[in-house]
Amino acid sequence: MHLRASGLSGFSSAGLPGLRGADLPVLDPGCLRQMGEELGCHGSALTFLSAYLDFLPQRLATFCAAVLLEDTAAAMDRVLSLKVSSTMVGAARLAALAEVLQGLVCTGNWAAAEPLLEVLDADVAAVLAAGRAAVGISGAPG
Protein backbone atom coordinates (compact mmCIF):
# COMPACT_ATOMS: atom_id res chain seq x y z
CA MET A 1 0.00 0.00 0.00
CA HIS A 2 1.25 3.46 -0.86
CA LEU A 3 1.15 6.51 1.38
CA ARG A 4 -1.50 8.17 -0.78
CA ALA A 5 -3.78 5.12 -0.64
CA SER A 6 -3.55 5.01 3.14
CA GLY A 7 -4.55 8.64 3.51
CA LEU A 8 -1.11 9.53 4.85
CA SER A 9 0.35 11.08 1.72
CA GLY A 10 1.41 14.17 3.66
CA PHE A 11 3.35 12.14 6.20
CA SER A 12 7.10 12.29 6.20
CA SER A 13 9.76 12.40 8.85
CA ALA A 14 9.75 16.15 8.38
CA GLY A 15 5.97 16.33 8.81
CA LEU A 16 4.92 14.11 11.66
CA PRO A 17 1.19 14.34 12.39
CA GLY A 18 0.59 16.66 15.30
CA LEU A 19 4.27 17.53 15.55
CA ARG A 20 6.60 19.96 13.89
CA GLY A 21 8.83 17.19 12.55
CA ALA A 22 11.08 19.55 10.60
CA ASP A 23 12.04 21.13 13.92
CA LEU A 24 13.14 17.79 15.36
CA PRO A 25 16.82 16.96 14.98
CA VAL A 26 18.02 13.74 13.41
CA LEU A 27 20.50 13.52 16.27
CA ASP A 28 20.62 16.14 19.02
CA PRO A 29 24.21 16.62 20.23
CA GLY A 30 22.85 18.26 23.38
CA CYS A 31 21.42 14.92 24.51
CA LEU A 32 24.80 13.26 24.13
CA ARG A 33 26.48 16.09 26.04
CA GLN A 34 23.93 15.78 28.83
CA MET A 35 24.34 12.00 28.93
CA GLY A 36 28.11 12.44 29.11
CA GLU A 37 27.73 14.89 31.99
CA GLU A 38 25.37 12.55 33.84
CA LEU A 39 27.76 9.64 33.34
CA GLY A 40 30.74 11.79 34.22
CA CYS A 41 32.45 10.86 30.96
CA HIS A 42 31.74 11.99 27.40
CA GLY A 43 33.40 8.80 26.14
CA SER A 44 30.75 6.70 27.88
CA ALA A 45 28.01 8.59 26.04
CA LEU A 46 29.76 7.92 22.73
CA THR A 47 30.11 4.24 23.65
CA PHE A 48 26.37 4.11 24.36
CA LEU A 49 25.65 5.84 21.04
CA SER A 50 27.92 3.39 19.24
CA ALA A 51 26.07 0.42 20.76
CA TYR A 52 22.74 2.01 19.81
CA LEU A 53 23.95 2.39 16.22
CA ASP A 54 25.12 -1.23 16.15
CA PHE A 55 21.66 -2.47 17.17
CA LEU A 56 19.60 0.01 15.14
CA PRO A 57 19.48 -2.01 11.88
CA GLN A 58 18.34 -5.08 13.82
CA ARG A 59 15.67 -3.05 15.63
CA LEU A 60 14.45 -1.77 12.26
CA ALA A 61 14.38 -5.23 10.66
CA THR A 62 12.59 -6.94 13.53
CA PHE A 63 10.02 -4.14 13.83
CA CYS A 64 9.32 -4.21 10.08
CA ALA A 65 8.92 -7.99 10.16
CA ALA A 66 6.52 -7.76 13.10
CA VAL A 67 4.41 -5.14 11.30
CA LEU A 68 4.28 -7.18 8.10
CA LEU A 69 3.22 -10.23 10.14
CA GLU A 70 0.71 -8.08 12.06
CA ASP A 71 2.23 -9.39 15.29
CA THR A 72 1.00 -6.90 17.86
CA ALA A 73 3.08 -8.11 20.80
CA ALA A 74 6.35 -8.26 18.85
CA ALA A 75 5.72 -4.96 17.06
CA MET A 76 4.90 -3.20 20.33
CA ASP A 77 8.01 -4.58 22.02
CA ARG A 78 10.22 -3.45 19.17
CA VAL A 79 8.66 -0.03 18.63
CA LEU A 80 8.92 0.74 22.37
CA SER A 81 12.57 -0.30 22.32
CA LEU A 82 13.16 1.90 19.29
CA LYS A 83 11.34 4.88 20.82
CA VAL A 84 13.06 4.72 24.21
CA SER A 85 16.57 4.08 22.93
CA SER A 86 16.20 6.77 20.26
CA THR A 87 15.03 9.25 22.88
CA MET A 88 18.02 8.42 25.07
CA VAL A 89 20.56 9.23 22.34
CA GLY A 90 18.71 12.29 21.07
CA ALA A 91 17.36 10.82 17.82
CA ALA A 92 14.27 12.99 18.27
CA ARG A 93 12.81 12.65 14.79
CA LEU A 94 13.11 8.86 14.89
CA ALA A 95 11.65 8.74 18.42
CA ALA A 96 8.68 10.84 17.29
CA LEU A 97 8.04 8.54 14.33
CA ALA A 98 8.28 5.53 16.66
CA GLU A 99 5.66 7.16 18.87
CA VAL A 100 3.32 7.56 15.90
CA LEU A 101 3.94 3.93 14.94
CA GLN A 102 3.32 2.86 18.54
CA GLY A 103 -0.16 4.35 18.34
CA LEU A 104 -0.85 2.55 15.06
CA VAL A 105 0.37 -0.76 16.47
CA CYS A 106 -1.70 -0.25 19.62
CA THR A 107 -4.87 0.19 17.55
CA GLY A 108 -3.95 -2.55 15.08
CA ASN A 109 -3.91 -0.08 12.20
CA TRP A 110 -1.54 -2.13 10.06
CA ALA A 111 -2.77 -0.49 6.85
CA ALA A 112 -1.44 2.86 8.09
CA ALA A 113 1.69 1.45 9.74
CA GLU A 114 2.98 -0.55 6.79
CA PRO A 115 3.63 2.36 4.40
CA LEU A 116 5.43 4.24 7.17
CA LEU A 117 8.11 1.55 7.18
CA GLU A 118 9.73 3.33 4.21
CA VAL A 119 9.79 6.57 6.21
CA LEU A 120 11.21 4.66 9.17
CA ASP A 121 13.93 3.17 6.97
CA ALA A 122 14.94 6.63 5.73
CA ASP A 123 14.99 8.04 9.26
CA VAL A 124 17.12 5.14 10.48
CA ALA A 125 19.57 5.75 7.62
CA ALA A 126 19.79 9.43 8.59
CA VAL A 127 20.42 8.56 12.25
CA LEU A 128 23.08 6.03 11.29
CA ALA A 129 24.90 8.62 9.17
CA ALA A 130 24.70 11.34 11.84
CA GLY A 131 25.62 8.92 14.61
CA ARG A 132 28.61 7.52 12.77
CA ALA A 133 29.83 11.05 12.16
CA ALA A 134 29.41 11.81 15.87
CA VAL A 135 31.46 8.82 16.97
CA GLY A 136 33.94 9.01 14.11
CA ILE A 137 32.90 5.75 12.42
CA SER A 138 33.04 5.38 8.65
CA GLY A 139 29.81 5.10 6.68
CA ALA A 140 30.27 1.35 6.29
CA PRO A 141 27.58 -0.79 7.90
CA GLY A 142 28.62 -1.92 11.31
VMD Tcl script that builds the backbone (N, CA, C; Angstrom):
set m [mol new atoms 426]
animate dup $m
set s [atomselect $m all]
$s set {name element resname resid chain x y z} {
  {N N MET 1 A 0.844 -1.176 0.000}
  {CA C MET 1 A 0.000 0.000 0.000}
  {C C MET 1 A 0.891 1.241 0.000}
  {N N HIS 2 A 0.483 2.228 -0.767}
  {CA C HIS 2 A 1.253 3.462 -0.858}
  {C C HIS 2 A 0.723 4.485 0.136}
  {N N LEU 3 A 1.555 5.481 0.423}
  {CA C LEU 3 A 1.152 6.513 1.376}
  {C C LEU 3 A -0.152 7.181 0.960}
  {N N ARG 4 A -0.302 7.479 -0.322}
  {CA C ARG 4 A -1.501 8.167 -0.784}
  {C C ARG 4 A -2.740 7.304 -0.538}
  {N N ALA 5 A -2.638 6.014 -0.816}
  {CA C ALA 5 A -3.781 5.119 -0.640}
  {C C ALA 5 A -4.184 4.986 0.826}
  {N N SER 6 A -3.241 5.155 1.722}
  {CA C SER 6 A -3.549 5.012 3.144}
  {C C SER 6 A -4.088 6.296 3.758}
  {N N GLY 7 A -4.101 7.371 2.968}
  {CA C GLY 7 A -4.554 8.645 3.506}
  {C C GLY 7 A -3.463 9.386 4.253}
  {N N LEU 8 A -2.230 8.910 4.136}
  {CA C LEU 8 A -1.112 9.528 4.847}
  {C C LEU 8 A -0.108 10.124 3.876}
  {N N SER 9 A -0.577 10.590 2.732}
  {CA C SER 9 A 0.347 11.076 1.716}
  {C C SER 9 A 1.162 12.269 2.191}
  {N N GLY 10 A 0.668 13.025 3.159}
  {CA C GLY 10 A 1.412 14.173 3.663}
  {C C GLY 10 A 2.415 13.822 4.738}
  {N N PHE 11 A 2.468 12.556 5.104}
  {CA C PHE 11 A 3.346 12.136 6.196}
  {C C PHE 11 A 4.764 11.977 5.695}
  {N N SER 12 A 5.678 12.528 6.425}
  {CA C SER 12 A 7.102 12.294 6.202}
  {C C SER 12 A 7.788 12.532 7.525}
  {N N SER 13 A 9.047 12.174 7.601}
  {CA C SER 13 A 9.763 12.397 8.853}
  {C C SER 13 A 9.848 13.879 9.172}
  {N N ALA 14 A 9.715 14.717 8.152}
  {CA C ALA 14 A 9.750 16.155 8.379}
  {C C ALA 14 A 8.348 16.721 8.595}
  {N N GLY 15 A 7.330 15.865 8.615}
  {CA C GLY 15 A 5.971 16.331 8.806}
  {C C GLY 15 A 5.152 15.363 9.625}
  {N N LEU 16 A 5.619 15.055 10.804}
  {CA C LEU 16 A 4.917 14.110 11.661}
  {C C LEU 16 A 3.567 14.673 12.069}
  {N N PRO 17 A 2.507 13.853 11.993}
  {CA C PRO 17 A 1.188 14.336 12.388}
  {C C PRO 17 A 1.199 14.878 13.810}
  {N N GLY 18 A 0.692 16.084 13.967}
  {CA C GLY 18 A 0.593 16.665 15.298}
  {C C GLY 18 A 1.905 17.190 15.846}
  {N N LEU 19 A 2.963 17.065 15.096}
  {CA C LEU 19 A 4.271 17.531 15.552}
  {C C LEU 19 A 4.905 18.389 14.477}
  {N N ARG 20 A 5.837 19.200 14.868}
  {CA C ARG 20 A 6.602 19.964 13.889}
  {C C ARG 20 A 7.870 19.179 13.619}
  {N N GLY 21 A 7.740 18.127 12.810}
  {CA C GLY 21 A 8.829 17.193 12.547}
  {C C GLY 21 A 10.072 17.841 11.993}
  {N N ALA 22 A 9.916 18.893 11.181}
  {CA C ALA 22 A 11.082 19.552 10.605}
  {C C ALA 22 A 11.935 20.199 11.691}
  {N N ASP 23 A 11.317 20.506 12.817}
  {CA C ASP 23 A 12.043 21.126 13.920}
  {C C ASP 23 A 12.781 20.106 14.779}
  {N N LEU 24 A 12.506 18.830 14.546}
  {CA C LEU 24 A 13.135 17.788 15.357}
  {C C LEU 24 A 14.459 17.377 14.731}
  {N N PRO 25 A 15.514 17.330 15.537}
  {CA C PRO 25 A 16.820 16.960 14.983}
  {C C PRO 25 A 16.915 15.466 14.684}
  {N N VAL 26 A 17.710 15.143 13.680}
  {CA C VAL 26 A 18.017 13.741 13.407}
  {C C VAL 26 A 18.748 13.182 14.613}
  {N N LEU 27 A 19.739 13.918 15.090}
  {CA C LEU 27 A 20.503 13.515 16.270}
  {C C LEU 27 A 20.907 14.778 17.020}
  {N N ASP 28 A 20.392 14.939 18.214}
  {CA C ASP 28 A 20.623 16.137 19.018}
  {C C ASP 28 A 21.906 15.988 19.831}
  {N N PRO 29 A 22.957 16.741 19.478}
  {CA C PRO 29 A 24.212 16.620 20.227}
  {C C PRO 29 A 24.075 17.038 21.686}
  {N N GLY 30 A 23.079 17.856 21.995}
  {CA C GLY 30 A 22.847 18.260 23.376}
  {C C GLY 30 A 22.491 17.083 24.269}
  {N N CYS 31 A 21.759 16.118 23.728}
  {CA C CYS 31 A 21.416 14.918 24.511}
  {C C CYS 31 A 22.660 14.116 24.845}
  {N N LEU 32 A 23.556 13.996 23.877}
  {CA C LEU 32 A 24.801 13.259 24.130}
  {C C LEU 32 A 25.671 13.980 25.148}
  {N N ARG 33 A 25.717 15.317 25.049}
  {CA C ARG 33 A 26.480 16.087 26.037}
  {C C ARG 33 A 25.904 15.879 27.429}
  {N N GLN 34 A 24.581 15.961 27.528}
  {CA C GLN 34 A 23.926 15.778 28.827}
  {C C GLN 34 A 24.174 14.371 29.359}
  {N N MET 35 A 24.078 13.366 28.498}
  {CA C MET 35 A 24.337 11.995 28.928}
  {C C MET 35 A 25.773 11.870 29.421}
  {N N GLY 36 A 26.711 12.475 28.702}
  {CA C GLY 36 A 28.110 12.444 29.109}
  {C C GLY 36 A 28.322 13.088 30.466}
  {N N GLU 37 A 27.633 14.211 30.698}
  {CA C GLU 37 A 27.732 14.887 31.995}
  {C C GLU 37 A 27.151 14.019 33.107}
  {N N GLU 38 A 26.004 13.403 32.830}
  {CA C GLU 38 A 25.369 12.553 33.838}
  {C C GLU 38 A 26.218 11.324 34.151}
  {N N LEU 39 A 26.898 10.810 33.137}
  {CA C LEU 39 A 27.758 9.640 33.340}
  {C C LEU 39 A 29.143 10.023 33.845}
  {N N GLY 40 A 29.437 11.324 33.787}
  {CA C GLY 40 A 30.745 11.792 34.225}
  {C C GLY 40 A 31.844 11.533 33.208}
  {N N CYS 41 A 31.454 11.173 31.981}
  {CA C CYS 41 A 32.451 10.856 30.958}
  {C C CYS 41 A 31.798 10.927 29.581}
  {N N HIS 42 A 32.281 11.849 28.755}
  {CA C HIS 42 A 31.744 11.987 27.402}
  {C C HIS 42 A 31.983 10.715 26.593}
  {N N GLY 43 A 33.087 10.046 26.848}
  {CA C GLY 43 A 33.397 8.804 26.142}
  {C C GLY 43 A 32.352 7.727 26.377}
  {N N SER 44 A 31.796 7.688 27.574}
  {CA C SER 44 A 30.753 6.702 27.877}
  {C C SER 44 A 29.492 6.968 27.061}
  {N N ALA 45 A 29.170 8.240 26.862}
  {CA C ALA 45 A 28.011 8.586 26.041}
  {C C ALA 45 A 28.242 8.152 24.596}
  {N N LEU 46 A 29.448 8.349 24.101}
  {CA C LEU 46 A 29.759 7.919 22.735}
  {C C LEU 46 A 29.744 6.399 22.609}
  {N N THR 47 A 30.172 5.706 23.654}
  {CA C THR 47 A 30.112 4.242 23.654}
  {C C THR 47 A 28.659 3.778 23.608}
  {N N PHE 48 A 27.797 4.440 24.377}
  {CA C PHE 48 A 26.372 4.108 24.362}
  {C C PHE 48 A 25.788 4.365 22.975}
  {N N LEU 49 A 26.128 5.513 22.383}
  {CA C LEU 49 A 25.650 5.836 21.038}
  {C C LEU 49 A 26.126 4.793 20.034}
  {N N SER 50 A 27.374 4.392 20.150}
  {CA C SER 50 A 27.921 3.386 19.239}
  {C C SER 50 A 27.161 2.067 19.349}
  {N N ALA 51 A 26.842 1.649 20.562}
  {CA C ALA 51 A 26.070 0.416 20.763}
  {C C ALA 51 A 24.663 0.568 20.183}
  {N N TYR 52 A 24.054 1.732 20.385}
  {CA C TYR 52 A 22.736 2.013 19.808}
  {C C TYR 52 A 22.785 1.878 18.288}
  {N N LEU 53 A 23.813 2.455 17.680}
  {CA C LEU 53 A 23.955 2.388 16.222}
  {C C LEU 53 A 24.140 0.955 15.745}
  {N N ASP 54 A 24.899 0.173 16.511}
  {CA C ASP 54 A 25.121 -1.232 16.147}
  {C C ASP 54 A 23.815 -2.017 16.120}
  {N N PHE 55 A 22.915 -1.733 17.064}
  {CA C PHE 55 A 21.660 -2.474 17.170}
  {C C PHE 55 A 20.525 -1.884 16.339}
  {N N LEU 56 A 20.690 -0.670 15.846}
  {CA C LEU 56 A 19.603 0.008 15.140}
  {C C LEU 56 A 19.114 -0.744 13.898}
  {N N PRO 57 A 19.990 -1.251 13.038}
  {CA C PRO 57 A 19.484 -2.006 11.876}
  {C C PRO 57 A 18.672 -3.237 12.282}
  {N N GLN 58 A 19.085 -3.908 13.340}
  {CA C GLN 58 A 18.338 -5.075 13.817}
  {C C GLN 58 A 16.981 -4.652 14.374}
  {N N ARG 59 A 16.948 -3.546 15.107}
  {CA C ARG 59 A 15.667 -3.048 15.627}
  {C C ARG 59 A 14.721 -2.731 14.474}
  {N N LEU 60 A 15.255 -2.097 13.434}
  {CA C LEU 60 A 14.447 -1.770 12.262}
  {C C LEU 60 A 13.909 -3.040 11.609}
  {N N ALA 61 A 14.785 -3.998 11.356}
  {CA C ALA 61 A 14.385 -5.229 10.662}
  {C C ALA 61 A 13.337 -6.013 11.447}
  {N N THR 62 A 13.538 -6.140 12.746}
  {CA C THR 62 A 12.589 -6.935 13.531}
  {C C THR 62 A 11.249 -6.215 13.691}
  {N N PHE 63 A 11.278 -4.884 13.768}
  {CA C PHE 63 A 10.016 -4.144 13.826}
  {C C PHE 63 A 9.261 -4.276 12.508}
  {N N CYS 64 A 9.966 -4.093 11.398}
  {CA C CYS 64 A 9.320 -4.211 10.085}
  {C C CYS 64 A 8.707 -5.594 9.903}
  {N N ALA 65 A 9.440 -6.623 10.286}
  {CA C ALA 65 A 8.922 -7.991 10.164}
  {C C ALA 65 A 7.667 -8.167 11.011}
  {N N ALA 66 A 7.678 -7.630 12.220}
  {CA C ALA 66 A 6.516 -7.759 13.103}
  {C C ALA 66 A 5.299 -7.037 12.523}
  {N N VAL 67 A 5.522 -5.867 11.922}
  {CA C VAL 67 A 4.410 -5.137 11.304}
  {C C VAL 67 A 3.857 -5.930 10.125}
  {N N LEU 68 A 4.737 -6.430 9.277}
  {CA C LEU 68 A 4.282 -7.182 8.104}
  {C C LEU 68 A 3.539 -8.458 8.493}
  {N N LEU 69 A 3.908 -9.039 9.633}
  {CA C LEU 69 A 3.217 -10.231 10.142}
  {C C LEU 69 A 1.986 -9.878 10.984}
  {N N GLU 70 A 1.794 -8.574 11.212}
  {CA C GLU 70 A 0.708 -8.079 12.064}
  {C C GLU 70 A 0.755 -8.719 13.449}
  {N N ASP 71 A 1.973 -8.810 13.968}
  {CA C ASP 71 A 2.230 -9.394 15.289}
  {C C ASP 71 A 2.260 -8.257 16.309}
  {N N THR 72 A 1.134 -8.037 16.958}
  {CA C THR 72 A 0.996 -6.896 17.864}
  {C C THR 72 A 2.015 -6.919 18.995}
  {N N ALA 73 A 2.169 -8.044 19.659}
  {CA C ALA 73 A 3.085 -8.113 20.804}
  {C C ALA 73 A 4.522 -7.832 20.380}
  {N N ALA 74 A 4.971 -8.463 19.311}
  {CA C ALA 74 A 6.350 -8.262 18.853}
  {C C ALA 74 A 6.551 -6.838 18.345}
  {N N ALA 75 A 5.591 -6.319 17.583}
  {CA C ALA 75 A 5.718 -4.960 17.055}
  {C C ALA 75 A 5.755 -3.943 18.189}
  {N N MET 76 A 4.918 -4.132 19.209}
  {CA C MET 76 A 4.898 -3.195 20.331}
  {C C MET 76 A 6.217 -3.245 21.091}
  {N N ASP 77 A 6.726 -4.440 21.336}
  {CA C ASP 77 A 8.007 -4.585 22.024}
  {C C ASP 77 A 9.110 -3.852 21.267}
  {N N ARG 78 A 9.151 -4.032 19.971}
  {CA C ARG 78 A 10.224 -3.446 19.172}
  {C C ARG 78 A 10.072 -1.943 18.993}
  {N N VAL 79 A 8.840 -1.465 18.817}
  {CA C VAL 79 A 8.664 -0.030 18.633}
  {C C VAL 79 A 8.935 0.718 19.935}
  {N N LEU 80 A 8.586 0.113 21.081}
  {CA C LEU 80 A 8.918 0.745 22.365}
  {C C LEU 80 A 10.423 0.796 22.573}
  {N N SER 81 A 11.116 -0.272 22.229}
  {CA C SER 81 A 12.574 -0.296 22.323}
  {C C SER 81 A 13.185 0.782 21.437}
  {N N LEU 82 A 12.671 0.895 20.224}
  {CA C LEU 82 A 13.164 1.900 19.285}
  {C C LEU 82 A 12.903 3.307 19.809}
  {N N LYS 83 A 11.698 3.540 20.327}
  {CA C LYS 83 A 11.343 4.875 20.823}
  {C C LYS 83 A 12.201 5.276 22.021}
  {N N VAL 84 A 12.319 4.389 22.985}
  {CA C VAL 84 A 13.056 4.716 24.208}
  {C C VAL 84 A 14.543 4.897 23.928}
  {N N SER 85 A 15.135 3.977 23.198}
  {CA C SER 85 A 16.572 4.081 22.928}
  {C C SER 85 A 16.876 5.292 22.053}
  {N N SER 86 A 15.996 5.598 21.110}
  {CA C SER 86 A 16.201 6.772 20.257}
  {C C SER 86 A 16.095 8.057 21.070}
  {N N THR 87 A 15.162 8.093 21.997}
  {CA C THR 87 A 15.027 9.250 22.880}
  {C C THR 87 A 16.292 9.436 23.711}
  {N N MET 88 A 16.833 8.340 24.214}
  {CA C MET 88 A 18.023 8.417 25.074}
  {C C MET 88 A 19.228 9.015 24.355}
  {N N VAL 89 A 19.397 8.716 23.063}
  {CA C VAL 89 A 20.563 9.229 22.337}
  {C C VAL 89 A 20.283 10.547 21.633}
  {N N GLY 90 A 19.037 11.018 21.697}
  {CA C GLY 90 A 18.713 12.293 21.069}
  {C C GLY 90 A 18.286 12.184 19.621}
  {N N ALA 91 A 17.883 11.000 19.179}
  {CA C ALA 91 A 17.360 10.823 17.820}
  {C C ALA 91 A 15.875 11.189 17.853}
  {N N ALA 92 A 15.622 12.491 17.997}
  {CA C ALA 92 A 14.272 12.986 18.274}
  {C C ALA 92 A 13.290 12.702 17.146}
  {N N ARG 93 A 13.716 12.886 15.917}
  {CA C ARG 93 A 12.813 12.654 14.787}
  {C C ARG 93 A 12.408 11.181 14.720}
  {N N LEU 94 A 13.378 10.295 14.912}
  {CA C LEU 94 A 13.109 8.857 14.892}
  {C C LEU 94 A 12.222 8.459 16.074}
  {N N ALA 95 A 12.476 9.030 17.242}
  {CA C ALA 95 A 11.652 8.741 18.420}
  {C C ALA 95 A 10.211 9.192 18.198}
  {N N ALA 96 A 10.030 10.344 17.561}
  {CA C ALA 96 A 8.677 10.840 17.288}
  {C C ALA 96 A 7.949 9.927 16.302}
  {N N LEU 97 A 8.648 9.470 15.283}
  {CA C LEU 97 A 8.042 8.539 14.333}
  {C C LEU 97 A 7.691 7.226 15.027}
  {N N ALA 98 A 8.566 6.757 15.899}
  {CA C ALA 98 A 8.283 5.532 16.655}
  {C C ALA 98 A 7.038 5.713 17.520}
  {N N GLU 99 A 6.854 6.900 18.063}
  {CA C GLU 99 A 5.662 7.159 18.872}
  {C C GLU 99 A 4.392 7.095 18.019}
  {N N VAL 100 A 4.455 7.647 16.816}
  {CA C VAL 100 A 3.319 7.558 15.895}
  {C C VAL 100 A 3.038 6.093 15.566}
  {N N LEU 101 A 4.096 5.347 15.264}
  {CA C LEU 101 A 3.943 3.928 14.940}
  {C C LEU 101 A 3.411 3.137 16.134}
  {N N GLN 102 A 3.823 3.514 17.326}
  {CA C GLN 102 A 3.320 2.855 18.538}
  {C C GLN 102 A 1.796 2.973 18.608}
  {N N GLY 103 A 1.286 4.152 18.333}
  {CA C GLY 103 A -0.160 4.348 18.339}
  {C C GLY 103 A -0.863 3.490 17.299}
  {N N LEU 104 A -0.257 3.373 16.120}
  {CA C LEU 104 A -0.849 2.553 15.061}
  {C C LEU 104 A -0.826 1.075 15.425}
  {N N VAL 105 A 0.273 0.636 16.030}
  {CA C VAL 105 A 0.369 -0.761 16.466}
  {C C VAL 105 A -0.661 -1.026 17.559}
  {N N CYS 106 A -0.774 -0.096 18.485}
  {CA C CYS 106 A -1.702 -0.253 19.616}
  {C C CYS 106 A -3.143 -0.429 19.138}
  {N N THR 107 A -3.501 0.282 18.084}
  {CA C THR 107 A -4.869 0.192 17.553}
  {C C THR 107 A -5.008 -0.869 16.466}
  {N N GLY 108 A -3.907 -1.530 16.125}
  {CA C GLY 108 A -3.952 -2.550 15.080}
  {C C GLY 108 A -4.158 -1.979 13.692}
  {N N ASN 109 A -3.744 -0.742 13.498}
  {CA C ASN 109 A -3.914 -0.081 12.202}
  {C C ASN 109 A -2.725 -0.406 11.296}
  {N N TRP 110 A -2.665 -1.652 10.874}
  {CA C TRP 110 A -1.542 -2.132 10.060}
  {C C TRP 110 A -1.520 -1.462 8.695}
  {N N ALA 111 A -2.691 -1.125 8.164}
  {CA C ALA 111 A -2.767 -0.486 6.853}
  {C C ALA 111 A -2.080 0.879 6.860}
  {N N ALA 112 A -2.118 1.569 7.983}
  {CA C ALA 112 A -1.437 2.858 8.092}
  {C C ALA 112 A 0.023 2.683 8.490}
  {N N ALA 113 A 0.317 1.661 9.277}
  {CA C ALA 113 A 1.690 1.449 9.744}
  {C C ALA 113 A 2.612 0.962 8.628}
  {N N GLU 114 A 2.115 0.066 7.800}
  {CA C GLU 114 A 2.979 -0.551 6.786}
  {C C GLU 114 A 3.651 0.451 5.849}
  {N N PRO 115 A 2.940 1.431 5.292}
  {CA C PRO 115 A 3.630 2.362 4.396}
  {C C PRO 115 A 4.635 3.264 5.112}
  {N N LEU 116 A 4.490 3.405 6.414}
  {CA C LEU 116 A 5.429 4.239 7.165}
  {C C LEU 116 A 6.768 3.542 7.378}
  {N N LEU 117 A 6.847 2.265 7.039}
  {CA C LEU 117 A 8.114 1.549 7.176}
  {C C LEU 117 A 9.180 2.146 6.265}
  {N N GLU 118 A 8.774 2.664 5.105}
  {CA C GLU 118 A 9.729 3.332 4.214}
  {C C GLU 118 A 10.260 4.612 4.850}
  {N N VAL 119 A 9.387 5.350 5.506}
  {CA C VAL 119 A 9.794 6.570 6.208}
  {C C VAL 119 A 10.727 6.198 7.353}
  {N N LEU 120 A 10.379 5.144 8.066}
  {CA C LEU 120 A 11.211 4.664 9.170}
  {C C LEU 120 A 12.597 4.277 8.671}
  {N N ASP 121 A 12.653 3.572 7.554}
  {CA C ASP 121 A 13.930 3.168 6.974}
  {C C ASP 121 A 14.796 4.384 6.649}
  {N N ALA 122 A 14.195 5.408 6.068}
  {CA C ALA 122 A 14.938 6.627 5.732}
  {C C ALA 122 A 15.423 7.342 6.990}
  {N N ASP 123 A 14.581 7.394 8.016}
  {CA C ASP 123 A 14.988 8.043 9.262}
  {C C ASP 123 A 16.117 7.273 9.947}
  {N N VAL 124 A 16.046 5.949 9.913}
  {CA C VAL 124 A 17.123 5.136 10.485}
  {C C VAL 124 A 18.422 5.399 9.735}
  {N N ALA 125 A 18.368 5.467 8.412}
  {CA C ALA 125 A 19.574 5.749 7.623}
  {C C ALA 125 A 20.167 7.107 7.997}
  {N N ALA 126 A 19.312 8.099 8.208}
  {CA C ALA 126 A 19.792 9.430 8.594}
  {C C ALA 126 A 20.442 9.403 9.972}
  {N N VAL 127 A 19.844 8.675 10.904}
  {CA C VAL 127 A 20.417 8.564 12.250}
  {C C VAL 127 A 21.751 7.828 12.199}
  {N N LEU 128 A 21.820 6.764 11.414}
  {CA C LEU 128 A 23.083 6.026 11.292}
  {C C LEU 128 A 24.188 6.926 10.758}
  {N N ALA 129 A 23.893 7.718 9.742}
  {CA C ALA 129 A 24.900 8.618 9.172}
  {C C ALA 129 A 25.334 9.673 10.185}
  {N N ALA 130 A 24.368 10.301 10.847}
  {CA C ALA 130 A 24.696 11.336 11.835}
  {C C ALA 130 A 25.425 10.737 13.030}
  {N N GLY 131 A 24.987 9.569 13.460}
  {CA C GLY 131 A 25.616 8.917 14.608}
  {C C GLY 131 A 27.036 8.486 14.320}
  {N N ARG 132 A 27.253 7.934 13.137}
  {CA C ARG 132 A 28.614 7.523 12.769}
  {C C ARG 132 A 29.541 8.725 12.690}
  {N N ALA 133 A 29.018 9.831 12.192}
  {CA C ALA 133 A 29.829 11.051 12.161}
  {C C ALA 133 A 30.161 11.506 13.577}
  {N N ALA 134 A 29.203 11.378 14.482}
  {CA C ALA 134 A 29.409 11.813 15.867}
  {C C ALA 134 A 30.447 10.972 16.590}
  {N N VAL 135 A 30.499 9.687 16.285}
  {CA C VAL 135 A 31.462 8.819 16.971}
  {C C VAL 135 A 32.697 8.545 16.124}
  {N N GLY 136 A 32.748 9.147 14.943}
  {CA C GLY 136 A 33.937 9.010 14.107}
  {C C GLY 136 A 34.058 7.673 13.410}
  {N N ILE 137 A 32.906 7.031 13.117}
  {CA C ILE 137 A 32.899 5.753 12.417}
  {C C ILE 137 A 32.667 6.026 10.940}
  {N N SER 138 A 33.263 5.230 10.082}
  {CA C SER 138 A 33.042 5.383 8.649}
  {C C SER 138 A 31.602 5.047 8.318}
  {N N GLY 139 A 31.171 5.366 7.116}
  {CA C GLY 139 A 29.809 5.104 6.679}
  {C C GLY 139 A 29.522 3.651 6.403}
  {N N ALA 140 A 30.489 2.773 6.565}
  {CA C ALA 140 A 30.267 1.353 6.294}
  {C C ALA 140 A 29.345 0.764 7.341}
  {N N PRO 141 A 28.460 -0.153 6.920}
  {CA C PRO 141 A 27.576 -0.792 7.899}
  {C C PRO 141 A 28.377 -1.458 8.994}
  {N N GLY 142 A 27.860 -1.349 10.212}
  {CA C GLY 142 A 28.616 -1.917 11.310}
  {C C GLY 142 A 27.854 -2.720 12.199}
}
mol reanalyze $m
mol bondsrecalc $m
mol representation Tube
mol addrep $m
